[in-house]
């Protein structure tokens, strides 16, 4: 088990990026959240199996069809176990 904290920049707001991340994270059985940041980036915190987190990180680099991802800054740390599901955070 690990925790992934990622910040995604580019054209990632207004293109259903958060919904894409939530759907993929739930499919991968991850817990955590995704949110838009005021600077136009999208932030993700996800916990789960290492392989599933790596798969999510690859999906973040692509995003949904309307997105244009420029960069994904990803850091892996120790999980906290604080989440029971994956949700869009306001």
N, C-alpha and C positions, 0 to 999 in steps of 0.2 A: 504494500500500500504506500502511495505517495500523494503529494499535493502538487498540482500545477497552478502557478499563477502566471497569467499571460496578459500582455497588452498588445492589441492589434491596431495598426494604423493603416490609413489609406481611405478609400471610399467604403466605409464599413457601417455608416449610419444611414438609415432610411432605405435600406436594401434587405430588410428582414434578417440581418446578421444575427441578432440575439435569438430569434426564433430558430434559426438554423442551428446555432450552438446548443440551445436547449434540447432540440430534437435529437441531435447527434449524441449529446452527453447522456440523455436518458436511454437511448438505444445501446450505448456502451456501458450502461449501469453505473454511471458516475454520479456523485453528489456534488453540490456546490451552487454557483450562481454565475450569471453574466449580466453586465450592465453597460450602458452608454456613459461615457465621460464627457464633461463639458468641453474638452479640447478636441472632440470629434473621434476619439479612439473608442475601442470597445475593450473592456476588462473582463477577464475570466478567472474564476477560482474554482478548481475542480479537484476532487479526491476520488481515488479508486486504485484499481490494479495498474501497475506500471505500463503494461502493454496497451491497455485501453487509453491511458493518458497520452501515450506517444501517438496513438492513432488520432486522438482528438487534436493534438498539436499539428499533425499533418493536415487535418481538415481545416484548422484555423488558417493555414497558409493559402487555402483555396477559397473558402467561404462559399456563400450561395452565388447563383449565376449573376446577380446584379452587382456584386462586390468587386472591388479592385484592391486587394491586399498589398500593401507596400512593405510592411515589416511586422514580424511577430517576435516580441521579446518574451521569452519563456524562462521561468525559474522553477526548479523542482525542489520541494522541501518536505519536511515531515508532516503527515496529515494530522489534523486536529480532531477529526471525528465529529465536528459540530453540526454537520448537515445530515438530513434524512432523505432529501430528494434534490433535484436540480431545478432551479427556478430563475426567472428573470427578475433581477433586482432593480428597483426604481431609484 
